[in-house]
Amino acid sequence: MKKKKIAGIFLAAAMCLMAVTGCSSESPAEADNGGDSSSAEGSGSIGILVVSTGSQWCNDIIDSVSAAVEKEGYEVIVSDSQTSADNELSGMENLINAGCEAIVVNSMNPAGLADICKEAQDQGIYIIGWSDLLENYDALVVEDPAAEAEMIAGAITDYIDETENEGCEMATIWLADAANPDTTAGVFKEALEAEFEETLVQGKNVNIVNSQYASDTTNAMNTAEAILAANPDVKVIFCQSDEMGVAVAQTLESSGIGADDIMVCGLDGSSEAISTIAGGQSTLRSTVFADTTTVGTKVGESICNYLSGGEAEDVVAEYALVNRENASEYITE
């Protein structure tokens, strides 16, 4: 993320304390290191709470929301939860105490933020989030887990048909927090599992022989190796994030598995994943592209429209299946 402009001197001690706990208008890297929040000229502050600035998806949201609101004179304060539910709560507290007029809530455990979102609303803070599990919000980014699941299942179906692998074995690697149905990842897992059951298990006789959770890319790589050791005939591996998908594909390549021997699928359409797919030499063959830059821009515009005119606006996310045939169209410089 590009470094925010810093003008003036540090805020009072309360703001310094906020910065130490992880809420910063600096770059994501500086937020991770407890960078300090500073005042800038503008008409107020907008808070952005994200699951992790280690994710390209989150950084795209930060960049695009920031560009939209800074253009209207607002300062941006970023809080990196670092994939911790406890940090999400303290991050929200910091953003509220910082006097943010609006807060973008991208959380791992939205159900756990319901009360503090209500507290923010009671103080007149505009809340726009990514899940109705927040319960208390003014606007949402309306996602469609079922649509993403249908795209991924369709891509796997095409692979099965092309390779004449009906009845093949499949494995899934889920994000660690997907084990909790009240998390965003858990909601998507439920939709994906339902679609896999209908389209792949019942429709193509696919046998899902192994289902695991991974907390990071290293864990995902080790998990993939363990899956193949236990189930060497697996022909499809679905990963719930592109970060894991790229890592798993690299692991398979280093093990001598050819690009067409196994199909790996990711999710979210990261630039690295898309470039990998476009190369055509990786087992990573498909992902679902969510245009986070456009979504973030619309979120920023929604905030500005509300603060200037008082009208809350939802933002509808759009998706596209990316595969070897069209990946080059989604590569950005």
N, C-alpha and C positions, 0 to 999 in steps of 0.2 A: 504494500500500500504506500502511496506517495505520502511524504511527510506533510502534515498540516502546518499552515502558517502559524507562527507563535508571535504574539505581540504583547508588549507590556511586561509586567513582572508576575511572579507567582501569586496565586490567590492566597487568601488567609489560611491559617493553620488547618481549618476544617477541610479545605480543598486539597491541601497537601496530604492529609490523612486519607482522603478519598483516593488519591493517586497511588499511594502505597498499597492499597488493597486491590489495585488492578484496573482502575477506571481512568482512561487517559485519552486526550485528544491527539496524542502522538501516533506514530506508525504502530502496526500490530507488534512488530518486534520489540519496540520500546515499551508497549503496554505489557508484554510478557515479563519485562524486566523491571516493572514497577515505575515506568516513566511518569513524570509529573504532568498534571493538567494545568493549562494556562488559559488566561482570558484572552479573547480576541474580539475585535470590533465586530459588531453585528447586532441582530435584533433578538438574540437569545441563543439557547443551547439545545441541541438535539442529541439524545442519547441513542447509542446502538449497542445492544447486548447480543453477543454472538457466542455460539458453542465453543469455537476454537479458531484463533487466527492462524493455526497450523493447517487450516483447510482453505483451498483455493475458493471453494464455494462461498465460505464466509467472507473472505477478503474481497471477492467480487461484489458482494452485497455492501460491504463497508465502503468500497470505492465509489460505487454507483449512487448509493444513497447520499454519501457525502458530497459528491459533485452536484447533485440536484439541490440540496439544501444550502450549501455554501454559496451557490450562485445567487441565492436570495438573501444572503447576509447572515446566515446562522453559523454558529460554531458547532463542531461535532465532538462529542466525547464518546470514546469507544471503551467498552468493558468486555474483556476476554474471559469467558468462564473456564477456559482450559479443560473442557469436558467434565466439569465438576458441578453437581447439583447444588452443593453448598456455595460455590462461587457465584452461581446464578443468582441466588438470593442476596448475597452481599453485594454483587454487582448492581442489582436493581436498587438496593438501598442507596448505594453511592450515587447512582444516576438521579434518583429522586432528591437526595440531599444536595446535589449539585445544582438543583433548580432547573432541570431540563423541562422544556415545554412539551416535548413529545419524546417517546421512547419506542424504538424499534426492538421488538422482542423475538429473537431467534434463539430458542432454548432447547436443551436436551430433554428437560423434564417440565413441560409447560403446566401440567396439572399442579405441580408444586409451587407455581408462581401465582396461582389464582388470587390468593389473599393480598399479596403485595401489589398485584396489578390493580386490585380494587382500591387499595390505599392510594396508589398513584392517581387513579381516576378521581377519587374524592378530593385530591388536591388540584384537580383541573388539568392533569397531564394526559395528553393524547396517547393512547396505546394502540399500536398496530403490530400484530403478531402473525406467526406462521401456523398457528393451530388453535382450533376452538376449544382445546383442552385448557387453554388459559382461563376460560369462562368469562373473565372480565376484560373486555377490550372494546375499542371503538371501531376498529377496522381490521380486516384480515387479508393476508395473502392467501387466496383461495387455491389450494393445491388439489390435485386429483390423483391420489395413490392408485386407484383402480385403472386409470388410463395408462400410467407408467407401467403397471404390472402387465396390462394387456400387450403393450409394445414389446416388453422383454420376452414374454411368453411367445409372442408371434415370431420374434427373431430366433428363439430357440427351436420353434417348430420348423422354421425355414431350414435351419441347419440340419435338423433331424431328417427332413425330407431330402435335402441335397446329398447327404452322406448315407442315406438309407439305414439310419440307426434307430428306427422305431423300436421301443422297448429297451432303450439304453439306460445306463445308470447315470445319475446326476447327484451332485452335492451342492450344498448351499453354505455360504459363510456370511453370517449376519453381524452387524455392528453390535458391540457388547451391550449397549443400552436397549437394543431391540428386545431383549428378554423381558423387559417391563412393558406391558401393553399400554400403559399410561404415558409413554414417551412418544415423541414424534417418530423415532425409528421403529418403535413397536407398532404404531398405526400402519406404517408402510409395510412392515413385515407381515402383518395380518392380511393386507390386501394382496401382497405378492403370493403368499402361501395359498390363498383361496384361488387365485388365478392359475397358479402352477397345478393345483389339484385338478381343476376343471379342464384346462387346456392340455397340459402335459401328461399328468398321471392317467386321467380318464381318456383323454383324446389321443395320446400317442403311446400309452402304456409305459411311460417313463417311470423308472424306479428310483425314487429319491432315497439313496442309501446312507447318506451322511449329512448331518446338519450341525454346524458348529458356530461359535461366536468368537469374534476377534476384537481386541481392544485397540490395536494399531496395525500398521503395515507389517512390521516385523512378526507380530503374532499371526497375522494372516498368512504370511509366507510359511511359517512353521506349521500352521494348521493345514495348509494345502499339501505340504509334504506328508503330514500324518494321514490325511485323507487318502492320498494315492497309495500310501503304504498299506493301508487297511482295505482299500477298494481300488485296485489297479485298473479295473475296467471302466472307471468313470469317464464319461465322454463330455459332460457339461458341468462347469462350475460357475454358479452365480455368486457374485460378491455384491454386498449392499452398498458399496461406495466405489467410486473410480480409483481412489487411492489404493484400496485393497486389490481391486481388479488388476491394476498395472503391476503391483508388487507380486501378485500370484502368477501373472503371465511371465514375469521375469524369472520367477522361481522355476516354472515349467521349462522355459527356454534353457536355463542353466542345467537342467536335468536331461537335456537332449530330446525333449518332446517337441515335435514339429508343429508348425503353425496351424495345420489342418487336422492334427490328431485329437485335439480337445478344443472345445469352445469355452472361453471365459467371457462372462458378461459383467459389466459394471453398472453404475447408476450415477447420474447427475451431470455427465458430460463435461468433465474437466478437460482443459486444453491438452494436458499430457496424454490422457486417455484417447482423445480424438486423434492426436498426432500418431499415437501408437497404432490405432486401428487403421488409419489412412495408409500407413506403411505396408500393410498387408502381410507382414512377416511375423506377426505375433499371434498367440492363441487368443488374445483379447480381440474379440470380433464385433462386439456391440455394446452400446450404452444408450441411455436416454438423456438427451440434451435438454436441460432446463435453462432457459436464457436468463441467468441471474443478473446480468448487467441491465437488461431491459426491465426486469422485475424490480431491481433496486432503484432504478431511475423513477419508475412509477410510484414506488413507495415514498421516495423523497418528494415527488410532486404532490402525492396525496397529503403528506404532512404539511407542506406549504399551503396547499389549498384550504386545508382545515384551519390552520392558524390564521389565515387571512380572511376566510369567509365562513368558517364554522361548519363546513359540510364534510362529513366522514365518507371516505370512499374506499371500497375494497379493491384489491388488485388481483387479477386472475392470472395465474401462472400458465404458461403454454409449454408444450413438450414436443420433441421430435426424436424419432428413433435414428440413431447414428450407427452405420455399419460400414463395411469396406467399400461399398458402392458409392456412398455419399459423404464419407468422412471429410474428404478434402474441401467440401463446401463449407465446413464449419471451423476450419482452421483460421485463427486470427493471429495477426502479427503481435 
